[in-house]
Structure formats: C-alpha cells, structure tokens
C-alpha cells in the first residue's frame, strides 16, 4: 500500500498554524521551528511534520 505524503506551501502552513509568514521565515533562518523542504526556491512543509510540531507544544489543562 502506498502512503501519500502531502506537502504544503508556507502560506498554507501559515493559515493552518496561525503563525505569520514572517515568523515561519524567521524560524527557518534561525534553524528552528517546523521542519521544511526546499525544492529550488520553493519551501514546503510536510503535513505530518506540522501536526507533530503542534502536538509537541500542546498544553494540557485541568478539567
């Protein structure tokens, strides 16, 4: 069975995470944040890397 990996543009990633484009770009420059791929000048973020990044920062609250 083939697993399909979905890659998002930085604009799509910005919308999904609520992070400003400038934050994503600054994090890349500083070598932190969500892992990414570069193909030529294009930057792409793997859907699963975005989800993993957000899940690692989840804060559990008391109910």
Secondary structure, DSSP 8 states (H G I E B T S, - for coil): ------EEEHHHHHHHH---HHHHHHHHHHT-SS--EEETTEEEEEHHHHHHHHHHT------
